[in-house]
């Protein structure tokens, strides 16, 4: 924020590294949110060059995909001023990334599938030599891998966008991002549509389950926002939320439980119950659009647009 070329130097240097590409993506998002799409796209253009070089040399396009995905989400947030809509857009980023890998990254996907096949074969051999039963592990198919990598990019792009939004709030509206995130909700019909789409894709076969996970990205974000709101309401510290995040990363049941919590919230509206208020029908239809979260406060609005 102190200089155009300082931002350029940091974004270019970070985008040329697979390990620190997330910093470059967040810097690009911060500039786009504060300075506008023109400045942000100028930065994306230059930061894409080292990311393209990394893709060319290593065959790994994750840095480039993260940079572009984060830039798209920053454009959505600046245009809509809705963190909820931006979370929904992360599912679109995941799907487009997966389709792009299927179209242009067949060789990389094939190499990854071969690595999985070698690992599973070695694990199977060790198990049989130890007197155990066959594990029956099958290497992931190319569509399955594309869905997995697309979902990962959608999630990472949203995290980079959230980091940029946090930086912006700390600079211009301290503690604003926390309040904005805790109030994030999705429309009821959209939640059910995303869950039904994910279930349908999962039922279509193992190759499509990872694509179903992409549809659940916005629901997962809404679930964590709800948990943060609950922790704030009860005065619970960060240790409790850290345990939730660890459980979500380790256990599949925690992932499903978080989705179930959001589905329950569409029917019970936990935030209003915690506050001891009964929402009107109009509130139920619009409380998840997030206009009130972003546009009611002048300081907050200035925080997104110049």
N, C-alpha and C positions, 0 to 999 in steps of 0.2 A: 504493500500500500504506500510505501514511501517513495517508490520510483518504478517507472515502467520497465527499465532494463534490469533492475534488481529482480523483479518478478520473472523476467525472461530468463535470466541466468539461473535462477533456482529451478524453474520449471524445466528448462532444457537439461540441466545437469541431473535432475531426478528422473526424468523420463528416459534417460539413457541407461538406467539401471533397473534390472528386474526386481531388486530388493527394495529400492526406494521410489519406485514408480508412483506409489500412492501419494507421496508428498507432492510430486509434480501435478498429479490430477487434482489434488485439493487446492493447490495454488491457483491453477487455472479456474477452478470453480469459484474461488474467492474473488478473483479479479472480475469474473463474469457477473457475479452477484452484485458487486459494489460499483464497478465501472461501466457495466453494460456489455451487450453481446458483441459490439464491434471490437472493443479491447480484448474481450475474452477469446473471440475467434482468431484474432491476430496472434494471441499467445498459443492457442491450440495449433495453429499452422506451424509455428516454429518448434514447439515441443514435440510435434508428431515426427519431425525429422530424425532425432535420435531413437525414438521408439520404432520407427520403420527400419532403422539400421540394426537395432537389436533383433527385430523380427527376421531380417534378412540373414544375419549371422547365425543366430541360434535356432531359428525356426519357431520361436515362442512369441506369439502375438499378444500375450496377456497384457503387457505394458501399454501397447497401442489401444487395445480394446478397453482397458480401464480408463485411459485418458479420454477417449471419445465418448464412452458411456457416461462418465462423470460430467463432461461438458454438456451432453444432451440433458441430463437431469438438472444441471444448473440453469440451462435455458428454460426448462419447464418451470422451475421454481421462480425464476425472475418474472416470467410472463404471467404465471397464475397466482403467485404469492401464496401457494397452498402446499404445505409439506405432505399432506395426505395424497394429493394428486401426483406429487413427485414420487411418493412411494409406489403408487400404481404404475407410474412410468418405468420404474425399475424392472417390473415384470416384462415390459416391452423391450427394454434393453437386453434382458436375459434371452428372450426369444430371438431377437434379431442377431445377437451374438452367436447363438447356437446354430441358426440357419446359415450365418456367414461362414462358420467353421465347416459345416457340411458342404457348402458350395466351394470354398477356397482353401480349406485346411485339411483335405483328405489325407495327405501324406503325414502330417503331424498326428492326426488322430490314429492312423494306422500304426505309427511308431509307438504311441502310447498303449494301444491295444496289445501290441506285441510284448511290450514291457510287462503289462499286467499278466499276459499269458505265461511268460517265463517265471514271474514271481509265484503265480498260482501253481505252476507245475512243480517248482522247487518245494513249495509248502506241502503239496500233495505227496511228494516223494518222502519228505521228512516224516510226515504223519504215518505213512504206510510202513516205513522202516522202524518206527517206534511201536508198531503193533496196533495202531489205531485204524479206524475205518476211513474209507474214502470221503473226502470233504465235498466232492462234486462241484467245486468252484469253476465257474465259467468266466472267461475274460469279458469285459464289457464290449458291446458292439459299438460301431462308430456313431450311430445316432444317440446311443446312451451316453457316450463320452461327450458328444457335442452338447447334449442337454445339461450334463453336469457342469461343464466348463462355462456354458452360457449362464446357468444359475449362479455360479460362483462370481462371474463378472458383474451380473446384475446386483448381487449383494455387496460386492466390494465397491462398485460405483456409488451405491447409495451411502455406504459408510464414508467414502471420500467426500461426497457432497455434504454429509452431516458434519464432518470435521471442518470443512470450509465454512459452513453456516455457524458452527461454534466459534471459529476464529472471528468471523464477522460480528457476532454478538458480543464477544469479549472486547472487541475494539470500539464498537459504537453503541451497544445496548447490552451492558453486562447482565448476565443471568437470563437474557431473553430467550436463548435457545432452549434452555431447560423447560421453561413454561410452554414454549411452542411445541416441543416434542411431547410433553405430558398430555397435551390437549388433542393430540393427533387421533382422529377417528375416521373410519371409512363408512360410506353409506351402507345401510343394512343390505340392500339388494345387491350391491357390488360384492360385499363379503361372501354372501351365499353363492353368487355367480362364480367367483374365483374358486371357492371350495368345490363346487360341483364340477367345474372345468378340471381342477386338479384330480378329483376322484375319477372322472371319465378318462383322463389320460392314463392314470395309473391302471385302470381296469383294461385298457387297450393292450397292455403287455409290458414286460419288464423294460423294454427299450424306451418306453414313453414315460416311465415314472420320474425320471430326472426332469423331463419337461413339465410334468405336473408340479414338481417342486418349485419351478420358476413361477408358476401361477400363485403359489402361496407366499411369495416374498412380501407383497404388500400386507397380507394378513399377519405375517410374522412381525413386521415392523409395528403394526397396530397393536399387537399383543404385548410387545415390550413397552410401548408407550403407556398402555393400560397398567402394566405392572409398576412402571415408574410413578404413575399417578397414585397408585395404591400405596407405594412405599412412602411417597411424600405426604399423603393424607395421614398415615399412621406414624410418621416421624421415624421411619426405619432408615438406618444408615446404608452406606454403599456396600458394606460387607454382605448384607442380605441379597442385594441385587447381583453382586459378584457370584454368589452361590447359584443364583438362578441362571446366569449366563453359562457357568461351567456345566450345570446340569443339562442345559439346552444343547451344548456342544457335544456332550458325551452320550446322552441317552435319547433314542428315537421317541420314547414315550413322552419325554418333556416337549419335544417338537410338536407332537400330536396334541398334547395337553394345552399348549399355547394356542393352537388353532381352535381347539374346543372352547377355550376361555373367550376368544373373540366372538365365536358364534353365540355363546351364552350372553355376551355383552350386548349383542344386537337385540336380544329379547328383553333383557333386564336393565340395561343402561346403568351399569355399576357406578359411574361417576355421579349421577344424580342421586342415587341411593346413598352414597357416602356423604354427600352434601345435604341430605335430608330434604331434597326437593323432588317434585313430581314434574317431569317434562311434559310440555304440551305436544300435541300431534305435529304441529309445525316444527317444533324443535327436533323431534325424532326424525323428520324428513331432511333436516338441513344441518344438524349438529355435527355431522361428519364431513362437511364440505370445507371447514376450516377457514371460511372467509373471516369469521370473527376473530380467529387466532392471528391473522396476519394483517388485516386491513383496518382494524378499529383503532389501532394505536399509531399516532403520527411518527413517533420515534421508530417504531417497528417497521412502518412502511418505508421510511427513509433508509432503514437498514437494508432494504432489498433493492430499492431504486434510488438513483441520484435525485 
